Amino acid sequence: MQNRQTVSNLIKESDIQSWMPGDVITISAGTGAGKSHFIKNGLYDYCKKNNFKILFLIHRTDCVNQFMTELKDDNKTDIIDIKTYRSLTNI
């Protein structure tokens, strides 16, 4: 049996601490790797504690809507803003 790694296992608080304001952090991993879980839990907690904000960009509107519902249910819209890539462009 293969030991599957998740984003939360791979990115530690010490990694987050090394990120500088204005850095663009891209997390690219397959479906089920825990990207959303990491942002909604580990990264959220760190940012809440340190008064930072998260801009979470997703490629599809239906995914944005689903994740926004989860954020509202968990009262985490104070730190996480979620948008599609397309909403940031003039396309």
N, C-alpha and C positions, 0 to 999 in steps of 0.2 A: 504494500500500500504506500502510495506516494504522499509525503507530507506537504500539503498545499499551503502556500504563503498567502496572507492577506495584506492589504495596504496598511492596516493598523499594526501588523507584526513587523512590517518593513520600515515604516516611518515612525521614529521615536521623538519624544519631546525635545531631545538634544538637536535633532535634525531641524525641527520647527524653529527652535531658538536661533539657528544659524541663518534663517531667512531674513532678509533685510526689507524695510519698507520700500515698496515699489517693485520688488521682485515679482516676476510672473512664474508661478509654480504650476507645472503641468503634471497631472497624474494620469498616465495612460496604462490601462490594464483591462483585461477581458471582463466580460459579464460575470458577476458573482465574486469579483476579487475584493469587494468591500470598499470601493471608492466612496460611495455615498455614505456608508456607515462611518467611515473615518472622518469625513467632513462634518457630518451631523453630530458626532460624539467626540472623538479625540480632539480634532482641530477646533471644534466649537468651544469645548471646555477651556482649551488653552487661550483662545482669542477672548473669551468672556473674562477670564482671569486677568488678562493683560490689556483690556480695552482696545482690541483690534476688531476689524471687520473682515468678512469673507465675501468675495464676489465669486459665485459658483456659476461657471458657464457650461451650458449643456447644448447639444446640437439639435434636439427636437422639442417642439412645443409641448407635446403630450408628456414627455419626461419632466419638463419644467413644471407643468401643472400637477403631476403626481407628487413630485418632491416638495413643491410648495404646500400642498395639502399636509404632507407629513410634518413639515416645519411648523405650520400653524398649529397642528394638533399637539406638537411638542413644545410650543411657545419658544421657538428658536429663530424667529424672524428678526429679532433684535440685533443679531450678529451676522446672519447669513442673508445675502441678497442673491437671488438666482435669476438668470436671464439666458436667452438663447444667444449664440454667437451672432446670428443674423440681426438681432435687435441692436447690436453695437455698431453696425455698419450702415452705409447708405445704399445698400443693394435693394 
